[in-house]
Amino acid sequence: MKQKERERQNGGNGRPCVHRLSGRINAPKECIFNYECYHCLYDQWLDNLDSFQEDDHGVDENKDAVFLLVA
């Protein structure tokens, strides 16, 4: 069994997520990818959310958009 599979099954390794440490999120989240964020779907989701908000989309058009995070 690979290390990352073991960490996923064990629910993490006690390392707080970098987004938690930086104050970007308030959720108690642990890093299961040894701070290799390019593997993390949560990191990608946050980046996509930021880029969506930074794009010149009409805020009124998208105010009812719903984002779903599946862990």
C-alpha positions in Angstrom: 0.0 0.0 0.0 1.3 3.4 -1.0 2.0 6.1 1.7 -0.7 8.4 0.3 -3.3 5.7 0.3 -2.4 4.9 4.0 -2.7 8.6 4.9 -6.1 8.9 3.3 -7.3 5.8 5.1 -5.9 7.1 8.4 -7.6 10.5 8.0 -4.5 12.6 7.7 -1.2 12.9 9.4 -1.7 15.8 11.8 -0.4 18.4 9.5 -2.7 21.4 9.1 -3.6 22.5 5.6 -1.5 25.4 4.3 -4.8 27.3 3.5 -5.7 26.9 7.2 -2.3 28.2 8.3 -2.5 31.2 5.9 -6.0 32.1 7.1 -7.5 31.5 3.7 -10.0 29.1 5.2 -11.3 28.7 8.8 -12.2 25.0 8.5 -10.1 22.5 10.5 -8.4 20.7 7.6 -5.4 18.4 7.6 -3.0 18.0 4.7 -2.9 14.4 3.4 -0.5 15.1 0.6 2.6 16.1 2.5 2.2 19.8 1.4 2.2 18.9 -2.3 -0.8 21.0 -3.1 -0.8 20.1 -6.8 -2.3 16.7 -5.8 -5.1 18.2 -3.7 -8.5 18.7 -5.2 -9.4 21.1 -2.4 -6.5 23.3 -3.4 -7.6 23.2 -7.0 -11.2 24.0 -6.1 -10.1 27.0 -4.0 -7.9 28.3 -6.9 -10.8 27.8 -9.4 -13.1 29.7 -7.0 -10.6 32.6 -6.7 -10.2 32.7 -10.5 -13.9 32.7 -11.0 -14.3 35.6 -8.6 -11.4 37.5 -10.2 -12.8 37.1 -13.8 -14.9 39.9 -15.1 -18.1 37.9 -14.8 -21.3 39.8 -13.9 -21.7 39.3 -10.1 -25.5 39.5 -10.4 -25.6 36.8 -13.1 -23.7 34.3 -10.9 -24.9 35.2 -7.4 -27.0 32.1 -7.2 -24.1 29.7 -8.2 -23.7 26.8 -5.9 -20.3 25.1 -5.3 -20.2 21.6 -4.0 -17.1 20.1 -2.4 -17.1 16.4 -2.1 -14.5 15.0 0.2 
